[in-house]
């Protein structure tokens, strides 16, 4: 995926000699973490940990405006998204909403600056059928952190962990693969007081293996914040156990829980299906007598279907081992999420090219590079 990087010139240091002595010096960058507390209209509160630079969360649970209905042909709001950027004054919070399931579209609502001086109410959500939220800043209290209990589903995987509170509170997990085959993906869970606090899947980038045969992989797990206390302060809610519940190998076999393995392999199936459609769109654009414009290609990609048919579900279940252990509707949900994610990745890559500085290359050269990259991605997902 294409990325743009910004660099600061070292020549800027020379300007300091000509700056008047009375000029105000830049304030140091923020350190540590703060908490943005989100208070919903029903009184429920949530915490967003914001490190020295950024943080965020999204939630599908929020109170709606009673009796409100979306306009015709408009997808309903399915989640509220908060993207936080730390500043010297406080935290800029960009509030947006996701529409559809899975998230088919994101619409910005408002960006506000949250400081310690006063709460900020985001009332603009009302026009979307969502009750307003109130944003405040709170201090984060960090207790003495310890390594939780560790467990891994496969005896072939060695697991170690370290903990750090700077610049953000997190565990660094190091996994060593002693097997002669690579790890395609893992499913990881954290629990606190016997209750599940986080579950996630980790896989390689663009279909690459997550851990090579005999290789080592490190990953970080943020330590979440708990709910605000009576005084408004927030304490970290550190888990007491980190468990690699499933290890999925490169050949499609797995150790551990069957559910995450089925989900991972079904997701790969959906990725391959949508990648074949994206590649077809890219190749048609490249081979057309009149090369398509970025706008034309964006429209084609945006029109790629994420609908899941009964035939697609049946085919996926015939290719994924033990898929009958989950319901057809669950298979359809995983496929739909995969189709949407691949479509979004292709659109994001095209947008990154379009936003690149002048001289970054032609659309033809971008298509050549991206088609080659996506073909390798497609091939890696074959078992």
C-alpha positions as CSV (number, residue, x, y, z in Angstrom):
1,X,0.0,0.0,0.0
2,X,1.3,3.4,-0.9
3,X,2.2,5.8,1.8
4,X,3.3,9.4,1.9
5,X,5.9,10.5,4.4
6,X,6.7,14.1,5.5
7,X,10.3,15.0,6.5
8,X,11.7,18.0,8.4
9,X,14.8,19.5,6.8
10,X,17.9,19.7,9.0
11,X,18.5,23.1,7.5
12,X,15.8,24.5,9.7
13,X,18.3,24.5,12.6
14,X,20.2,27.4,11.0
15,X,17.1,29.6,11.4
16,X,17.5,29.6,15.1
17,X,20.5,31.9,14.9
18,X,18.4,34.6,13.3
19,X,15.3,34.3,15.5
20,X,14.9,37.2,17.9
21,X,15.7,36.4,21.5
22,X,12.3,37.5,22.7
23,X,10.5,35.1,20.3
24,X,8.3,32.5,22.1
25,X,9.9,29.1,22.0
26,X,7.9,26.1,20.9
27,X,6.3,24.1,23.7
28,X,7.6,20.6,24.1
29,X,5.6,17.8,22.5
30,X,3.0,16.0,24.8
31,X,4.3,13.1,26.7
32,X,2.6,10.1,28.3
33,X,-1.1,9.5,27.9
34,X,-4.4,11.2,28.6
35,X,-8.0,9.9,28.5
36,X,-10.9,11.3,26.5
37,X,-14.0,10.3,28.3
38,X,-17.1,9.8,26.1
39,X,-20.4,10.2,28.0
40,X,-23.5,9.0,26.1
41,X,-27.0,10.4,26.5
42,X,-28.0,7.3,28.6
43,X,-25.3,8.0,31.2
44,X,-22.9,5.3,30.0
45,X,-19.3,6.3,29.8
46,X,-16.3,5.0,27.8
47,X,-12.6,5.8,27.8
48,X,-10.3,6.5,24.9
49,X,-6.6,6.3,25.7
50,X,-4.6,8.9,23.7
51,X,-0.9,8.6,23.7
52,X,1.7,11.3,22.9
53,X,0.4,11.5,19.3
54,X,-2.9,9.7,18.8
55,X,-5.6,7.3,19.8
56,X,-9.1,6.3,18.9
57,X,-12.0,3.8,19.1
58,X,-15.4,3.0,17.5
59,X,-18.5,1.7,19.0
60,X,-21.7,0.1,17.7
61,X,-23.5,0.7,21.0
62,X,-25.0,4.2,21.4
63,X,-28.5,5.7,22.2
64,X,-30.5,6.8,19.1
65,X,-33.0,9.6,18.6
66,X,-36.4,8.1,19.3
67,X,-38.6,7.9,16.2
68,X,-35.9,9.1,13.8
69,X,-35.6,7.3,10.5
70,X,-32.9,7.7,7.8
71,X,-33.9,9.3,4.5
72,X,-34.8,7.0,1.6
73,X,-31.8,5.1,0.1
74,X,-29.5,6.1,2.9
75,X,-27.7,3.4,4.9
76,X,-28.4,3.6,8.7
77,X,-25.7,4.6,11.1
78,X,-24.1,1.4,12.5
79,X,-21.2,2.9,14.7
80,X,-19.7,6.1,16.0
81,X,-16.0,6.5,15.3
82,X,-13.6,8.7,17.3
83,X,-10.1,9.6,16.0
84,X,-8.0,11.5,18.5
85,X,-4.9,13.6,17.8
86,X,-2.9,15.0,20.7
87,X,-1.9,18.7,20.7
88,X,-0.2,21.0,23.2
89,X,-3.7,22.5,23.9
90,X,-5.5,19.2,24.4
91,X,-6.9,16.6,22.0
92,X,-8.5,17.1,18.6
93,X,-11.3,14.5,18.3
94,X,-12.6,13.8,14.8
95,X,-16.1,12.3,15.2
96,X,-17.6,10.4,12.3
97,X,-20.2,7.7,11.7
98,X,-20.0,4.4,9.9
99,X,-23.0,3.3,7.8
100,X,-24.1,-0.2,6.9
101,X,-22.8,-3.6,8.1
102,X,-20.0,-4.2,7.7
103,X,-18.9,-0.6,7.6
104,X,-19.6,0.4,4.0
105,X,-19.2,4.1,4.3
106,X,-17.8,6.7,6.7
107,X,-19.3,10.2,7.0
108,X,-17.5,12.9,9.0
109,X,-19.6,14.7,11.6
110,X,-17.4,17.2,13.4
111,X,-13.9,17.8,14.7
112,X,-13.6,19.4,18.2
113,X,-10.8,20.4,20.5
114,X,-11.2,18.8,23.9
115,X,-9.3,20.5,26.8
116,X,-9.3,20.3,30.6
117,X,-11.3,23.6,30.7
118,X,-14.8,22.4,29.9
119,X,-16.7,19.5,28.4
120,X,-17.5,19.5,24.6
121,X,-20.9,18.4,23.4
122,X,-21.2,17.0,19.9
123,X,-24.8,17.9,19.1
124,X,-24.4,17.5,15.4
125,X,-25.0,13.8,15.7
126,X,-28.8,14.5,16.2
127,X,-29.2,15.1,12.5
128,X,-28.1,11.5,11.9
129,X,-30.5,10.0,14.4
130,X,-27.8,9.6,17.1
131,X,-28.1,11.2,20.6
132,X,-25.3,13.7,21.4
133,X,-22.1,12.7,23.1
134,X,-20.1,14.7,25.6
135,X,-16.3,14.6,25.5
136,X,-14.1,15.5,28.5
137,X,-10.4,15.0,29.4
138,X,-9.3,12.9,32.4
139,X,-6.0,12.0,33.9
140,X,-4.7,8.4,33.6
141,X,-3.6,6.7,36.7
142,X,-1.1,3.9,35.9
143,X,-0.7,1.2,38.6
144,X,2.3,-1.1,39.0
145,X,2.2,-3.2,35.9
146,X,3.0,-6.9,35.9
147,X,3.3,-9.6,33.2
148,X,0.0,-11.5,33.0
149,X,-0.3,-15.2,32.7
150,X,0.6,-16.4,29.2
151,X,-0.7,-19.3,27.2
152,X,-0.4,-20.5,23.6
153,X,-2.3,-23.2,21.8
154,X,0.7,-24.8,20.0
155,X,3.7,-26.4,21.7
156,X,5.7,-25.3,18.6
157,X,5.3,-21.6,19.5
158,X,7.4,-20.1,22.3
159,X,5.9,-17.0,23.9
160,X,7.4,-14.2,26.0
161,X,6.2,-10.8,27.1
162,X,7.5,-7.5,28.5
163,X,5.5,-4.5,29.8
164,X,6.0,-0.8,29.4
165,X,4.2,2.3,30.5
166,X,6.0,4.7,28.2
167,X,5.1,6.3,25.8
168,X,1.8,4.3,26.2
169,X,1.0,1.4,28.4
170,X,1.4,-1.8,26.5
171,X,2.6,-5.4,26.4
172,X,5.2,-6.5,23.8
173,X,4.6,-10.1,22.9
174,X,7.4,-12.1,21.3
175,X,6.5,-15.3,19.5
176,X,9.2,-17.8,18.3
177,X,8.1,-20.4,15.8
178,X,10.0,-23.7,16.3
179,X,8.0,-25.5,13.6
180,X,9.2,-26.4,10.1
181,X,6.2,-24.6,8.6
182,X,5.1,-21.0,8.7
183,X,2.3,-19.5,10.7
184,X,-0.4,-17.9,8.6
185,X,-2.3,-16.2,11.4
186,X,-3.1,-16.3,15.1
187,X,-6.1,-15.5,17.3
188,X,-5.4,-13.8,20.6
189,X,-7.5,-13.1,23.6
190,X,-7.0,-11.2,26.8
191,X,-9.1,-11.8,30.0
192,X,-9.5,-9.9,33.2
193,X,-11.1,-11.4,36.3
194,X,-12.1,-14.4,34.2
195,X,-14.0,-12.2,31.6
196,X,-13.0,-11.7,28.0
197,X,-11.6,-8.2,27.5
198,X,-10.2,-8.3,24.0
199,X,-10.1,-10.7,21.0
200,X,-8.3,-10.1,17.8
201,X,-6.8,-11.8,14.8
202,X,-3.2,-11.1,13.6
203,X,-2.1,-12.1,10.2
204,X,0.7,-11.2,7.8
205,X,0.6,-8.1,5.6
206,X,-1.0,-8.6,2.2
207,X,-1.3,-12.3,2.6
208,X,2.3,-12.9,3.8
209,X,2.9,-15.4,6.5
210,X,2.7,-14.0,10.0
211,X,5.7,-15.9,11.3
212,X,8.1,-17.7,9.0
213,X,9.3,-21.3,9.7
214,X,11.9,-20.9,12.5
215,X,11.2,-17.2,12.7
216,X,10.3,-14.6,15.3
217,X,7.5,-12.1,15.4
218,X,6.7,-9.4,17.9
219,X,3.3,-7.7,18.5
220,X,2.1,-5.1,20.8
221,X,-1.1,-5.1,22.9
222,X,-2.3,-1.9,24.4
223,X,-3.5,-2.0,28.0
224,X,-7.0,-0.5,28.0
225,X,-8.3,2.0,30.4
226,X,-11.2,1.2,32.7
227,X,-14.3,3.3,33.2
228,X,-14.0,6.7,34.9
229,X,-14.2,6.6,38.7
230,X,-16.4,8.8,40.9
231,X,-13.7,11.6,40.9
232,X,-13.3,11.4,37.1
233,X,-9.9,9.8,37.1
234,X,-9.3,6.7,35.0
235,X,-7.1,3.7,35.9
236,X,-5.7,1.1,33.5
237,X,-7.7,-2.1,33.3
238,X,-4.8,-4.5,32.8
239,X,-5.6,-8.1,31.8
240,X,-4.5,-11.0,34.0
241,X,-4.1,-13.4,31.1
242,X,-3.0,-13.3,27.4
243,X,-3.9,-16.4,25.4
244,X,-3.0,-17.3,21.8
245,X,-6.1,-19.5,21.5
246,X,-5.5,-20.5,17.8
247,X,-2.5,-20.9,15.6
248,X,-3.3,-21.3,11.9
249,X,-0.5,-22.8,9.8
250,X,0.4,-22.1,6.2
251,X,-1.2,-25.3,5.0
252,X,-4.6,-24.5,6.5
253,X,-4.2,-26.8,9.5
254,X,-4.4,-25.3,13.0
255,X,-3.9,-25.8,16.7
256,X,-6.3,-24.6,19.3
257,X,-9.9,-23.3,19.0
258,X,-11.7,-24.2,15.8
259,X,-13.9,-21.0,15.6
260,X,-11.0,-18.5,14.9
261,X,-9.4,-20.9,12.4
262,X,-12.7,-21.2,10.5
263,X,-13.1,-17.4,10.5
264,X,-9.5,-16.8,9.4
265,X,-9.7,-19.3,6.5
266,X,-13.1,-18.0,5.5
267,X,-11.8,-14.5,5.5
268,X,-8.9,-15.6,3.2
269,X,-11.5,-17.1,0.8
270,X,-13.4,-13.8,0.7
271,X,-10.2,-11.8,0.2
272,X,-9.3,-14.0,-2.8
273,X,-12.7,-13.5,-4.3
274,X,-12.7,-9.7,-4.0
275,X,-9.0,-9.5,-5.0
276,X,-9.9,-11.3,-8.3
277,X,-12.5,-8.6,-9.0
278,X,-10.2,-5.7,-8.1
279,X,-7.5,-7.2,-10.3
280,X,-10.0,-7.5,-13.2
281,X,-10.9,-3.8,-12.8
282,X,-7.2,-2.8,-12.7
283,X,-6.3,-4.9,-15.7
284,X,-9.3,-3.6,-17.8
285,X,-8.3,0.0,-16.9
286,X,-4.7,-0.6,-18.0
287,X,-5.6,-2.4,-21.3
288,X,-8.3,0.0,-22.4
289,X,-7.5,1.9,-25.6
290,X,-8.2,5.2,-23.7
291,X,-6.7,4.8,-20.2
292,X,-9.3,5.3,-17.5
293,X,-9.0,8.3,-15.3
294,X,-8.6,8.1,-11.5
295,X,-12.2,9.2,-11.2
296,X,-13.4,6.5,-13.6
297,X,-11.4,3.8,-11.7
298,X,-12.7,5.0,-8.4
299,X,-16.3,4.6,-9.5
300,X,-15.6,1.1,-10.8
301,X,-14.0,0.0,-7.5
302,X,-16.8,1.7,-5.4
303,X,-19.3,-0.4,-7.4
304,X,-17.7,-3.7,-6.6
305,X,-20.3,-5.8,-4.8
306,X,-20.0,-6.8,-1.2
307,X,-23.3,-8.8,-1.3
308,X,-22.9,-12.5,-0.4
309,X,-25.0,-15.1,-2.3
310,X,-26.0,-18.6,-1.2
311,X,-23.7,-20.0,-3.8
312,X,-20.7,-18.1,-2.4
313,X,-21.5,-19.3,1.1
314,X,-21.8,-22.9,-0.1
315,X,-18.5,-22.7,-2.0
316,X,-16.6,-21.2,0.9
317,X,-17.9,-23.8,3.3
318,X,-16.8,-26.6,0.9
319,X,-13.3,-25.2,0.8
320,X,-12.8,-24.3,4.5
321,X,-12.2,-27.4,6.8
322,X,-14.8,-27.8,9.6
323,X,-16.8,-24.8,8.3
324,X,-20.0,-26.7,9.2
325,X,-19.2,-26.0,12.8
326,X,-20.5,-22.5,12.3
327,X,-23.8,-21.4,10.8
328,X,-24.2,-20.4,7.1
329,X,-25.2,-16.9,8.3
330,X,-21.9,-16.6,10.2
331,X,-20.0,-17.6,7.1
332,X,-21.9,-15.0,5.1
333,X,-21.0,-12.3,7.7
334,X,-17.3,-13.1,7.6
335,X,-17.3,-13.1,3.7
336,X,-19.1,-9.8,3.6
337,X,-16.6,-8.2,5.9
338,X,-13.7,-9.5,3.7
339,X,-15.3,-8.2,0.5
340,X,-15.8,-4.8,2.1
341,X,-12.2,-4.7,3.5
342,X,-10.6,-5.5,0.2
343,X,-12.7,-3.0,-1.7
344,X,-11.7,-0.3,0.9
345,X,-8.0,-1.2,0.6
346,X,-8.1,-0.8,-3.2
347,X,-9.9,2.5,-2.9
348,X,-7.5,3.7,-0.2
349,X,-4.5,2.8,-2.4
350,X,-6.0,4.7,-5.3
351,X,-6.7,7.7,-3.2
352,X,-3.1,7.7,-1.8
353,X,-1.8,7.7,-5.5
354,X,-4.2,10.6,-6.4
355,X,-3.0,12.6,-3.3
356,X,0.7,12.0,-3.9
357,X,2.8,15.0,-4.9
358,X,3.2,15.9,-8.6
359,X,5.9,13.7,-10.2
360,X,4.9,10.5,-8.3
361,X,4.2,8.8,-11.7
362,X,1.4,8.2,-14.1
363,X,-1.7,6.2,-13.5
364,X,-0.3,3.7,-16.0
365,X,2.8,3.2,-13.9
366,X,0.8,3.0,-10.7
367,X,-1.4,0.3,-12.2
368,X,1.6,-1.7,-13.4
369,X,3.1,-1.6,-9.9
370,X,-0.2,-2.2,-8.0
371,X,-1.3,-5.1,-10.3
372,X,2.0,-6.9,-9.6
373,X,1.6,-6.3,-5.9
374,X,-2.0,-7.5,-5.8
375,X,-1.2,-10.6,-7.9
376,X,1.5,-11.6,-5.3
377,X,-1.1,-11.0,-2.6
378,X,-3.6,-13.2,-4.3
379,X,-1.1,-16.0,-4.8
380,X,-0.1,-15.9,-1.2
381,X,-3.7,-16.6,-0.1
382,X,-3.7,-19.9,-2.0
383,X,-3.1,-23.0,0.2
